[in-house]
Amino acid sequence: MARTVYSIKKNRLKQSYGEGISMDQNATIYLDEHTSVHRLYLKSVDAAEEDAEWGRFSFRTHLSEEQVLYVYAFASNDSYIRMGQEDVDINRFLTSGNISDDAKKILMCQPGALRFVEKNDLLLYGLKGRYLYLSIEVMGEGDGYLSALKVERGSDEFMEAFPEIYRENNDFFHRYMSVFNSIYNDFDDNVNKLPKLLDLDACPDLLLPMYAGWMGIDVQGDFLKPDALRELVKEAYTLNRMKGTKECIKRILEIAIDEQFLILEENQMKEYTDARASNEGVFDVTILVKKQLSENERYQLSYLLEQFMPVRCRLKLESFRDSSIMDSRVYLDMNAQVAGAKNAALDDYLGLDGNIILEE
């Protein structure tokens, strides 16, 4: 049969049981540095057929020198096991927080099960069964992480290239050739991921600045949010075709800032005589942003916009704070307003001050 890969992602991890660990949206498992016991009992992997032969279990890991890694695995055609006078669901048993680790360890170390120490790339040859049960244990204090958990089953491409007499499962030659087969499979997986890396909707955020550079746009500085940067790169071709136009500047501002803005050209300035903006040349443009921008944000936003401005056009970027409410001891200044009168009910012990009036 063809090689089948089961990826251990967020949904399966949420249904598993963990102790001394946490996880993020990318299914990376982080070890709690304040405890010396870290355990993970995974929900079973279902091959959907009896007597399935399991192949490789691998994951990436980073641990401290004081920590020891253990992996336990066994397979079964049944999802229930007889314990005492009743049949117990194995998944519920392993993922329950009310059952001791000793009891779970007895199940994971039953005859025919496999145990590995200090290995994160494992061959599960010899395990047969529809359901594969896995647990990972890290003993010792320190931080670290586990990621990219995956299980493989199916034929080895390298073994199929040899005569049938050499294809005995789990013998020395099979295990020896599996090393090269694993390297080949990892390389093949990396090649298959290349289209995803070029997909602007799915590629990692770290690649977006490089893709923007391919289109002649410099977005260095990390002032754009990931979603805004992704949208900018996706529209880079269209924006380059519109370069030098008001519509282009307007679209970049819509992507880059989540605030209202106003674009003023020199020939429009007479319509906004109350605005505190002045241009010195006929080609100059002023942009008013209803948001207080830091010096770094102002510089980087200006740098991005100037890449799309006409050659002789000079850009002036103005931002405004929200208006303040003044009390009786503060003078009015730009962007300030006087607080309106407020009504209040007074009792016998409350005095009037400058902000209180009596109801009529």
Salt bridges, closest charged atoms under 4 A:
GLU19 OE1 - ARG39 NH1 3.37
GLU33 OE2 - HIS34 NE2 4.00
ASP46 OD1 - ARG130 NE 2.78
GLU49 OE2 - ARG153 NH2 2.80
GLU53 OE2 - LYS128 NZ 3.57
ASP87 OD1 - ARG82 NH1 3.13
ASP101 OD2 - ARG39 NE 3.03
ASP101 OD2 - LYS105 NZ 3.49
ASP121 OD2 - ARG56 NH2 2.76
GLU137 OE2 - ARG39 NE 2.78
GLU137 OE2 - LYS105 NZ 3.38
GLU152 OE2 - ARG3 NH1 3.36
GLU152 OE2 - ARG56 NH1 3.49
ASP156 OD2 - HIS174 NE2 2.83
ASP186 OD2 - ARG56 NH2 2.94
ASP186 OD1 - LYS150 NZ 3.76
ASP189 OD1 - ARG3 NH2 3.10
ASP189 OD2 - LYS150 NZ 3.14
ASP201 OD1 - LYS234 NZ 2.72
ASP205 OD1 - ARG230 NH2 2.46
GLU231 OE2 - ARG251 NH2 3.73
GLU235 OE2 - ARG251 NH2 2.64
GLU254 OE1 - ARG251 NH1 3.17
GLU265 OE2 - LYS246 NZ 3.93
GLU280 OE1 - ARG314 NH2 3.87
ASP284 OD2 - ARG314 NH2 2.97
GLU318 OE2 - LYS316 NZ 3.68
